[in-house]
Amino acid sequence: MYPTRIGANEKRQSKEMKSIREIYRIGHGPSSSHTMGPRIAAEQFLAAHRTAKRFKCTLYGSLAATGKGHLTDFAVDEVFKLYPLEIIWEPDTFLPFHPNAIKFEALDEKDQVESTKTYYSTGGGAISEEGINQQTSSIYELTKLDDILDWCHKNGKQLWEYVEEKEGPDIWDFLATVWKTMDEAIKTGLHREGTLPGGLNLPRKAAAFKLKADNFTGPFKKRSQLFAYALAVSEENAGGGLIVTAPTCGASGVVPAVLKYYKKVYKLKNKQIYKALATAGLIGNLVKHNASISGAEVGCQGEVGTACAMASAAATQLMGGTVNQIEYAAEMGLEHHLGLTCDPVAGLVQIPCIERNAMAAERALAHNTYALMSDGHHRISFDEVVETMYQTGKDLSAHYKETSKGGLARYQALPKY
């Protein structure tokens, strides 16, 4: 098991929540925590030590255990391509703050260490130094959904309006870019064929799913299209394509698929999609602030579970649900993924990750329908489920938290005929 996360607990006690720009990061896959985060950390360290003669990079815990499959070494090596770089793998060493730790050392001409710094890739592309998040400033003073709902009721506002008030009007330009990138990932993924890199020889399926969906009619056609959209983005991510974390790379196919589905079926305007993204971002932000979206820390419940909660909330808003019904849909999205393990085969963001995105997208539609059938009142709140998810993640064995030591990762996953 991992040692006590003192730093993670400190993070959860911080008073204010950061921008939803932390949830939606545009970049290349296959992993926000194992590819994006280490790349950012490497760039920062190099920028401060360009006079060094060579560098050492030590990967700890989950970064080392599944770093090969997630292209962690490739991301770091690309940053230091003009310098000699030694990468050291320590998969059985977990530092206290977070299981995704990476240490850089700058060495002089006498091979003496002149500077060292340890970073933590905490999920969604964010990096920290012993709990100090280096990204955007805190802007949300309300950090519980129940309190935000009270604000909405008192002011006669929607959740997206709360986001606009805290983020400022320029958030809409940002979300327009987010949606454009998501939509492009779907379009690109739907036309790519062949096998995904990494050694599993897993064939891309999005294009075939789309072709089959075009020949169906009725509900079966719509649901098949939803699967195709989710597969398209997830396969783009697995292949190192350009995607948006929502909230992570490994779960990046859920929200775009659901939004594309509703936009196509109900002929929605882009402004409606942006508002749905604002609400979804708020939901993801609440999970990240009060718990974790890192598969290495809490398992896949923090990644795909959060993505499903985000998509469920967005879908319910698009269908005219009340803020209470939106909260209910989000609660179900996370509740029904409690305990979901992160056990990628060969350390790749492919099996079971890609299919999980498609299944979570379908679940989001069901949560929307169920929430709209209700009056929005229920026994277990979203905030309570977030707390439960975090505790469940802490209780999970390290074998099931992005180390590829247990679960499905024990199998070769060769095709069955």
N, C-alpha and C positions, 0 to 999 in steps of 0.2 A: 504493500500500500504506500501511497505518497505520504510524506511527512506533513505535519500541520501547516496549512497555508496562512501564516500570519499576515502576509501582505495582501492576500485575497480578502481576508476579513476586513482589513483596513479600508480597502477599496469600497466595500459594501457600506461602510459607515460614513463615507464622504457625503457632504450635505447637499450638493447640487449635481445635476445630471448634465452631461455634455450634449453637443449638437447631434442631430440625426445624420449629419455628414459623416460621423464616425461609423454609422451602420452601412451606409451606401458608399463604398469605395470602388472606384473604377480601376481595374488593373488586369493583369494576366493571371490565369490559374496555374496550377491546379489547387492551390491552398492559400487562403488568406493568412493563416497562422504559420504555415511552414514555408511559404514562398514569398508572399508580400511582406510580412513582418520582418523576416531575416534580411531581405533585400534593403528595406528601409534602414534597419539597424546598421547594416554594412556600409551603406552610403553615408550615414551620419558619422560613423567612426572614421572612415577613410577621409572625409572632409576635414576632420580635426587633426589628422596625422599623415598628411601627404609627404612629409619629409622622411618618414620611416623607410627602412631598407627592405623589410619584409614583414609579413603578418602571420599570426596564428589565429585560427578560429576553432573553438571547441563547442560542439553541439551536445546538449545534455537532454536526458529524459526522452520525451516524445519526439522532439526534433531530431534526435539521433536515431531513435527506434524506427521511425517511418520517413526519415529525411530523404533517403534515396528515392523512394516511390513518389514523394512530394516535390522532388527536384530542389530541395533545400540547398544542396551543395552547388548545383548549377547556378542558382540565383545569387549566392554569395560569391562564387568564383567569377561570375560575370562582372561584378562590381570591382573586384580586385584584379582584373585581367592584365593590368600593366605592372603588377607587383608579384613577387613570389608569395605564394599562400599555401600554408599547411592546414588541412582540415582534420580535426581530431574528433572521433566519435565516442561518446560516453552514454550509451543507451540505458545503462543501469544506475546512473547517477541522477537523482532528482533534487534540484535546488529548492529551498523552502518556499519561495514566493509563488512559483508557477512551474508546471512540468515542461513548458516550452522555454528553455533557457539557452542563451548563446553568448559566449564570451569571446571578445576580440583582444588580441595582444599586438602591440606595435613594437618591433625590434629595431635596434640601431645597427650600425656597421660592425659592431663587435658582438652581435647576436645577443645583446642584453635587452631585456624587456624595459622599455621606457614609458609605456602606458598600457593600462588594461581597463576594460569596462565590460560589465555584464548587462545584457538586455533580456527582456522577457517578452515573448510574442503572445499576447493575451487573447487573441482571437479577433477576427474581422479585419486583420491588417494593422491593428493597434500594437504599439510597443511601449514598454514601461521600463523604468529603472527602479527596482525595488519599490514598486507601487506608485511611482510618479509617472502618470500618463503624459506623453509628450505631444499629444494632439491638440484639438481645439479646446477652448475655454468652456467652463461650466456656465450654462445659461438657464437651465430649468430648476427652479427652486422646489417644485413639486416632484417627488420621486416615487410616488405610489399612484397607481391608476385610480384607486378609490378617491383620493384627494383631487385628482384631475377631473374625475366625473363630477364631484361636488362643484368644482369651478365651472364646469360646463352647464350644470343645472342652474347655478346662481346667476350666470351671465347670459343664459340662453344661447350658448355657443356649441359648436361641434368640435370634435377632437382635432380636426385639421386646422381649425381656427385658433386653437390653443398653440399649435405648432407655429402658425404664422405669427402670432403675437410675440412668441419668444425668439424665433429665428430671424424675423424681419422679412420684408417683401422679397428680398433677393433669393430667398429659399426656393422660389418657384422657378427661377432660371436654373438653379442647381438641379432641381427635380426633373426639369425638362431634359437636361443632359443625361440624367440617370435613366429616364425612360427611353430616350433615343438609343442609348448604349444597350439597354436590355432588349429592346426591339430588334436591333441589329444583330445581337447574339442569337436571337431566335431565327431570324432570316438566314443568317450564315450557317447555323447549325442544321437547319432543315435541308440544306443543299450539299452538305459534306457527306461523303461516304468513305469506306475503307475501315481500317482498324485503328484503335487508339494506341498511342505509344505506351511503353512501360513493360512489355513482356507477357502480358496476359492474352494478347491478341484478341482483345474484346472488340467485336465489330460495332460500328456506329449503327444505331437503329432509327434515329429520328426521321431520316428521309423516307425509309420504308414505311414507318408508321403514318407519315403524312400522305403518302401515296395511297395506302389502304383506306385512310380516313376519307379521302376524296371520293371513294367509291361507295361509302356508306351513306345512310340517310337517318334523320331523326336524332334521338338522344345518343345513339351509339356513335354517330358521326362526330357530334360535339365532344363527347368524352374522349374519343380517339385523338381528336385534334389537341385536346388538353395534354394528353400524354406526349404527343409529338413535340409540343412546345417545351415541356419540361425536359424531355430528353435532349432536345436541341441545345439548350443552354448548358445543361450538365455535361454533355459531351464536348461542347466547346471549352468548358472549364477543364475537363480532364485532358484535353489536347493542348492546353496552354493558351487558349484563345482569350480575347478581351471580353470580360464580363463585369458584373457589378456584384459586390458582396451584399447579400440580403438574408441573413446578416453575415454570412461567411461565403467563401468560394464553394465549399462542399455542399452548401444548401442554396446555391445561387439560382437554381432552376425553378423553385417553387413559386415565389412571388411573380416573376415575369410571366410564367405560364398562366397563372390565374388571372392576371390583369389583361393579358392578350386574349384570353378566352372571353372575358366579359366585354372587352372592347369590340371584339368581332361579333359576338352573338347579339349584344344589345346596342351596337352602333354608338358607343360612348365617345364623347369628345376627349381630347387630350387633357383639358383642364380637369376633368373628372378623374382621370388617371393620376394626375399630379396630386390631387387632394387625397386620393386613396394611398398613394405612396407616402404622403405626410403622416397619415394615421398609422400605416404599417411601420414606418420608421420609428414613430413614438413607441409602439408596442415592443419592437426589437430593442430600442434604447432602454426601456424599463427592465427588460430581462438582463441586458448587459450590465446595467448599473447595479441591480439588486442581486444578481446571481452571476451567470457566466454564459457566454456563447461559444466557449472553447471546448471542442471535442476532447482535447487532451486533459481538460480539467473536470468536465461533467458528463462526458459521453455525447453521443449524437442527439440526445434529447435537447441539448443546448444549441445545437445547430439546426437540424431538420425540424425539431420540435418548435423552436422559436420561429423558423421560417413559416411553418404551418400556422402558427398563431398570428403572424404578421399578415399572411395571405387571407386567413379567415376573417380578420378584422377588416381588411381592405374590401373583400368581397361583400361583406354585410353592409358596409357604408355605401358601396356602389349600388346596392339594391334598396337603399333608402332606410336602412335600419336605424333605430335610435342608438344613442351612445351606450345605453345599457345592453342592448342587443349586440352591439359591436364588442363590448367587454366580454359578454358571454361567449361569443364566437372565438375570441382570442383565448379565453380560458380553456375552451375545449381543445383548441389547437395544440396547446402545451400539455394539458392534462392527459390526453390520449397518446402522448409520446413519452410519458414518464418512464424512466428506466431504459430507454433506448440506448444501446451500446454503440460505441465507435470502434469497429473491428474491421478496418479495411484490409482486404486481401492483398498481400504483397506490398502493403503500405501505399497503394495507389488509390486515388479518389475515383474509383470505378465500381468495384463490387464491395458492398451493396449500395454504395452512395448514389449512383445514377438512378437506379430503380426507386430508391427511397424518395427522391425528389418528385418523381411522377406520382407515387402513391400519396405523398403529403399534399400535392396539389389537388388530387381528387378528394381527399379528406376535407380540405378547406371548403370545397363546394358543399359538402354535406354539413359542415359546421354552420355555414351561412344559412342553409335551408332550415336547419334545426333551430338556430337562434331566432330567425324570423318567425317561426311558428310559435315561439314562446313570447312572454311579455318582457323578457330580459332579466327576470329575477331568478336566482338560483342560490344554492347553499354555499358552495366553495368559490371564493373570489379569485380573480386573476392574480392578485398580489399573493394570495396564499399558495397558489399553485407554483408561482415563481420561487417562493421560499422552499417549497417541497422539492421542486426540481433541483435546487442547489444542494439541499441536504442529501437527496438521493444520489447526486453526482459524487459527493464526498464519500458516500458509503460504497460506491462501486469499486470493485477490484481494479487495480492498475491494468490488468489484462484487457479490460474492456474500455480503456480510455486512450485510443489512438496510439497504441503501442504495437498492434498487430501480433499480440502474444496469445490471444484467446478468441473465442467466438468463431465467426466465419473465417477469420484470418488463419485458422489452423489448417484449412483445406487448400488444396492446389487450385480449386475452382476451374478445373479443365472442363471443356464442353461435355455434356452428357447426351448420348444419342440413343 
